[in-house]
Amino acid sequence: MKKEIEQKIYSLIKQQDSLLLSSIDNKNHNQPFSSYAPYFFDVKEGVFYVLLSDLAEHTQNLTTNPLASILIIEDESNSEQIFARVRVQYDIRAHAVTEQEIREKVFYEMTESFGEVVSLIKSLSDFHVFCLAPNGGRYIEGFGKAFLISSGVSGEPRPAMKGKR
């Protein structure tokens, strides 16, 4: 079962192009803030990379508090049941990437996926590469089909117990 769930998680990640990002606005009474960002998933490292602008609220939030949550969810048009869309949620730790080799790899991969708009973004000084490193979460396949992920992207998935995290 573990291998099957891992494959489904990786398949969902591969099928989607963007993730929902929820961070905490420490300047506004710890109010949650949600947005989205296109991503590149590094399978080898098990981390997500996003391009974020200094002008975006979530960039400021992650700089102040690197703990956040991301959600990758099945497209509504592909869902058999709107109330039970397939999704994976991760608790993440974010940091700005300063290593030039990693930055170049991310820009290359994102250009391959999203086109020349990434070259424009790369030329703008307010955009930065952020690494979102998962530290466990939850994969939900439908009603009564929730699995806890103990670490990383797919580490040790096990059935979720009602009310347990």
C-alpha angles and dihedrals in degrees: 000000000000093000092047092052091046090053091050091050093051090046092054091048090050094048096055129067102195139039135208112243123202119189136165121255102217091184093058105053094284090297114174115245124197130194138140139245136186110245147200114217115209103209093191094053096032094228137119124230125204135177112233132183124225085231092062118095093224091058090057091045094051092047090056097037117017094193114099144133132247131198127200110190137182115258112263092232090059096044120109091202123024091208093054107041114165110253146157123212124194135191103223143187113216132204136169112252114233100168106107094211092057092044091053092049091051093048091048094050093044092049089052090052103035106024135229095333085083090061088055091049090048090056093055114092095212094063121092136181112243125194115215109199115195119225100185131299141156136297116204120193099173142300109348091358105106124139129192116224110211098199144350120359100320107356115159101332111205133174112276116238118225109274094001127117 
